[in-house]
């Protein structure tokens, strides 16, 4: 994962401005509003990645092979699966004094920003040179791993926020098994 900002400043600023303030989660209405704004900001960034991937196919269909087209379709499907996690419904159940959970949520939020930043960088690399078959061999796999990580972090956040629907993340299940 990259360590420096490669996403346009305004895009990154928009996402950072919508990061939740967990101290405001004492009210379920406020928590829902904060979560909605944060998840919408993340979703918009992912949608932009998906749109840019599809634009590569639309702009130069004669250059993209069937296998490469399938790769792009698969990546766009992965983005769609993330939306399902980001749209998890339910009432946020976060205790006011749960500093450990808040710290973990904040860590997850920063990880999401870095992962989305890298996703944008990878998609931009393809958009700049869609003739590059090496992108489909290397960067497409990196993007897929990043998307899997984004989905896992989103699911972990859901679990920490009490939005779990019986699918506790593996890390949380392991912690429970150790007890």
N, C-alpha and C positions, 0 to 999 in steps of 0.2 A: 504494500500500500504506500502511496506517495506521502511524503511528509510535509510538502509545501502546497500552498493553494494554487491550483491550476484552473479552478472554476472562476468564471467572471466574478469580479468583486460584488457587483449588484446581486447576482444570483446567490452567492454565498451569504451576503448580508441579509437577504430576504429570509433565508432558512434560519440563520442564527437568531434573527429578531423574533422568530416564532418558537424558539426553544422554550419548553415549558419551565415555569417557575413553580417547582414542586411545593414551595411553602404556601402557595395559594390553593393547594389541593384539599384544604380543609372543608371546602364547600363542594358538593358534588356538581353543582351547576358550573362553578368556576373551573373545576377539574375537566369537565366535559368540554367547555369552551377552549381551554388551553390545549387539550389533547386534539381537538378538532383542527385547530389552527396549525399545530405542529405536524399532524399527520397529512393535512392538506398540502403544506409546504413540501414535505418529503415526497408525497405523491406527484406533485407537479414536476419536481426534478426528475423523478423516474419516468414520468410520461414524456418529458422532453427527450430523455435518452431513447425511449422506444420510438418516438416520432422521428428522431434523427436516423435511427437504424432503418426504419421503413423508407425514409426519404432516399437513402442510398440505393435501395432496390428500385424505387420509382424513377430516380434520376438517370440510372445507368443499367437498365434491366439486361441489356445485351452483354454486359461485362460480368454480371453476377451469375455464377453457375448454379445449377439446381441444388447442389450440396451446400453452397454458401447461402443460398436463399433459405434452405431448411435451417441452417444455423441461426440466421437472423430471426426466423419465425420462432425457433426455440427460445432465443433470448427474450423476444417480445412476450412469449408465453410466461417466462419466468417473472418478468416485470408484472404481468397480470396477476400472478399468484401472490406477489408481494402486496398488491392492492387489497387482496382479501384479508391479509393479516393486518394491514394498516386500518382497515375498516371494521375491525372487531368491535362489536356492540357490547354494551353492558355498562354498569356503573363502576367507576373507578373506586377501588377500595385501597386507599393508601393511608396508613396511620400517620398522624401529624408528627409523632416522635420517632419515626422510623428512619433515623439518619443513615443507617447502612443501606437500606433500600433506596433512599434518595440518592446517595452517592453512586450506587450501582446504576440507577436509571440515568444519571448525568453522564456516567462513563459510556453507557450504551448510546446516548444521544450524540456524544462526540464521535463515537465509532461510526454511527450512521452517516454523519456529515463527511467523514473521511472516505467511507466506502462510496458514497454518492459522488464525491469529488473524483475519485478514481474512475468510477463508471463513466462520468462525463469525459474524462481525459481519454479513456479507451474508445468511446464512441466517436469522439472528435478525431482521433487518429484514423479511424476508418473513413469518416466523412471527408477528411483531407485527401486520402489516397485509397479509394475503393478498389483500385486495381491490385492492391497489395494482397496477394493470397497468403502471405505470411501472417497478416492480421487474423485471418480465419484459423490459422494453425496455433497461434500463441495467444494473442490478445482476446480472442473470442472465449477461450478457456478461462483466462483471467477474469473476464467480465462475468462469465457464468459463475465462477467461484465467488466473486464479489456479490452477485445477486443472491446466491445461496446464503452468504453471510448476512446480507441485509435482511433476508427473510427470517433467518434464525434470530437476529437481534430484535427484530420487530416482534417475533413470537415471545422472546424472553421478556421484553418490555410488557407485553400483554399479560404475561404470567405475574410479573412483579406488581402490576397495577390491579391485579385481581380480575382480569378479563379472560382468564384461562377457561377453556371449555373442555377440560379433561385431557388436554394434550400438553402436559407440562413439559417444558424443554428438557432435554437430556441432562443438562447440568443440574437443573433443579431436582430432577428425579434422583440423580446420583447423590445429591446432598441429603435427600430424604432417606435414601437407602443406607447412608452412613450412620444415621441417627439411631 
